[in-house]
């Protein structure tokens, strides 16, 4: 027993095999985590753009209540008349001003919003269901959780 304790006392550090095993395990964890983190970032940017769409639709609802004869409204009108304080992703570089159309059962929005390198195209989103037609990340179409 004494010899074993003395031998363990003299051993210092890790062997090369143990060090390689730790590096391989960390590499596997990084290979799994990095793509997942990238998808989380893209999903959060898309969700932020969808929230911008909901804000625009809410502002349009207030506009249509006050202007009941109107059937369409643009972002510029909502901003100029004070129904909307900020255009959000619709005013960002790569975004286009949205047009909101008044229809039965909820208004629809069409336009493009951008958040950094993520660009979302709204084609027929209603108040209850903000859905996006197309999502591009850096110019390439991507699939995100919607």
SENUBA-456732 format. One record per residue (C-alpha): x, y, z; residue number from 1; residue in one letter. Coordinates in steps of 0.05 Angstrom, whole numbers. Example, Ala and Ser with C-alpha at 12.3 -4.5 7.8 and 13.67 -1.06 7.14 Angstrom:
2
px / py / pz / num / residuo
246 / -90 / 156 / 1 / A
273 / -21 / 143 / 2 / S
//
This chain:
146
px / py / pz / num / residuo
0 / 0 / 0 / 1 / X
57 / 46 / 17 / 2 / X
89 / 34 / -50 / 3 / X
24 / 51 / -87 / 4 / X
16 / 116 / -49 / 5 / X
88 / 135 / -62 / 6 / X
80 / 120 / -136 / 7 / X
16 / 162 / -141 / 8 / X
52 / 219 / -104 / 9 / X
106 / 221 / -157 / 10 / X
58 / 223 / -216 / 11 / X
42 / 294 / -239 / 12 / X
-2 / 320 / -295 / 13 / X
-42 / 284 / -349 / 14 / X
-19 / 233 / -399 / 15 / X
-22 / 249 / -473 / 16 / X
-79 / 199 / -482 / 17 / X
-121 / 232 / -427 / 18 / X
-108 / 301 / -456 / 19 / X
-129 / 278 / -526 / 20 / X
-192 / 246 / -498 / 21 / X
-212 / 312 / -466 / 22 / X
-198 / 351 / -531 / 23 / X
-240 / 302 / -572 / 24 / X
-298 / 307 / -523 / 25 / X
-296 / 383 / -525 / 26 / X
-293 / 381 / -601 / 27 / X
-355 / 337 / -605 / 28 / X
-393 / 383 / -557 / 29 / X
-373 / 445 / -598 / 30 / X
-394 / 411 / -664 / 31 / X
-463 / 399 / -635 / 32 / X
-472 / 467 / -600 / 33 / X
-448 / 516 / -654 / 34 / X
-501 / 501 / -707 / 35 / X
-555 / 502 / -654 / 36 / X
-534 / 570 / -629 / 37 / X
-535 / 597 / -700 / 38 / X
-606 / 573 / -710 / 39 / X
-628 / 603 / -644 / 40 / X
-601 / 671 / -665 / 41 / X
-636 / 668 / -733 / 42 / X
-702 / 647 / -699 / 43 / X
-698 / 705 / -650 / 44 / X
-686 / 755 / -706 / 45 / X
-746 / 727 / -744 / 46 / X
-789 / 731 / -681 / 47 / X
-767 / 804 / -672 / 48 / X
-788 / 819 / -743 / 49 / X
-855 / 784 / -732 / 50 / X
-865 / 829 / -670 / 51 / X
-852 / 889 / -714 / 52 / X
-906 / 864 / -761 / 53 / X
-954 / 857 / -703 / 54 / X
-940 / 929 / -682 / 55 / X
-953 / 954 / -752 / 56 / X
-1018 / 915 / -755 / 57 / X
-1040 / 943 / -688 / 58 / X
-1025 / 1014 / -711 / 59 / X
-1064 / 1000 / -775 / 60 / X
-1124 / 976 / -734 / 61 / X
-1125 / 1043 / -697 / 62 / X
-1118 / 1080 / -764 / 63 / X
-1176 / 1042 / -795 / 64 / X
-1220 / 1056 / -734 / 65 / X
-1209 / 1131 / -743 / 66 / X
-1211 / 1128 / -819 / 67 / X
-1265 / 1078 / -833 / 68 / X
-1271 / 1093 / -907 / 69 / X
-1198 / 1076 / -921 / 70 / X
-1181 / 1006 / -945 / 71 / X
-1105 / 1010 / -947 / 72 / X
-1052 / 1047 / -909 / 73 / X
-977 / 1053 / -916 / 74 / X
-922 / 1055 / -864 / 75 / X
-908 / 1128 / -882 / 76 / X
-980 / 1147 / -866 / 77 / X
-978 / 1110 / -799 / 78 / X
-913 / 1144 / -780 / 79 / X
-934 / 1214 / -803 / 80 / X
-1002 / 1211 / -768 / 81 / X
-972 / 1186 / -703 / 82 / X
-1003 / 1117 / -702 / 83 / X
-934 / 1085 / -702 / 84 / X
-871 / 1112 / -669 / 85 / X
-819 / 1068 / -703 / 86 / X
-821 / 1026 / -766 / 87 / X
-774 / 974 / -735 / 88 / X
-747 / 924 / -785 / 89 / X
-789 / 953 / -841 / 90 / X
-745 / 1015 / -840 / 91 / X
-679 / 977 / -835 / 92 / X
-632 / 970 / -893 / 93 / X
-660 / 915 / -938 / 94 / X
-731 / 926 / -913 / 95 / X
-787 / 956 / -954 / 96 / X
-844 / 997 / -928 / 97 / X
-904 / 954 / -913 / 98 / X
-974 / 964 / -940 / 99 / X
-1033 / 942 / -897 / 100 / X
-1099 / 924 / -929 / 101 / X
-1164 / 924 / -891 / 102 / X
-1202 / 859 / -900 / 103 / X
-1257 / 823 / -862 / 104 / X
-1230 / 779 / -806 / 105 / X
-1165 / 818 / -797 / 106 / X
-1119 / 863 / -836 / 107 / X
-1064 / 836 / -880 / 108 / X
-994 / 863 / -886 / 109 / X
-946 / 858 / -944 / 110 / X
-875 / 881 / -945 / 111 / X
-804 / 862 / -926 / 112 / X
-770 / 872 / -859 / 113 / X
-696 / 863 / -843 / 114 / X
-656 / 851 / -779 / 115 / X
-582 / 850 / -794 / 116 / X
-570 / 795 / -845 / 117 / X
-639 / 764 / -835 / 118 / X
-693 / 787 / -883 / 119 / X
-767 / 767 / -877 / 120 / X
-820 / 775 / -929 / 121 / X
-892 / 784 / -904 / 122 / X
-943 / 765 / -957 / 123 / X
-1009 / 753 / -921 / 124 / X
-1003 / 761 / -847 / 125 / X
-1065 / 776 / -807 / 126 / X
-1074 / 804 / -736 / 127 / X
-1084 / 735 / -707 / 128 / X
-1031 / 698 / -747 / 129 / X
-966 / 731 / -765 / 130 / X
-935 / 684 / -816 / 131 / X
-877 / 697 / -861 / 132 / X
-871 / 676 / -933 / 133 / X
-796 / 676 / -940 / 134 / X
-736 / 681 / -894 / 135 / X
-667 / 697 / -920 / 136 / X
-603 / 696 / -878 / 137 / X
-546 / 730 / -914 / 138 / X
-583 / 723 / -981 / 139 / X
-596 / 648 / -974 / 140 / X
-664 / 619 / -959 / 141 / X
-667 / 587 / -890 / 142 / X
-717 / 545 / -854 / 143 / X
-736 / 569 / -784 / 144 / X
-786 / 548 / -731 / 145 / X
-848 / 588 / -746 / 146 / X
//
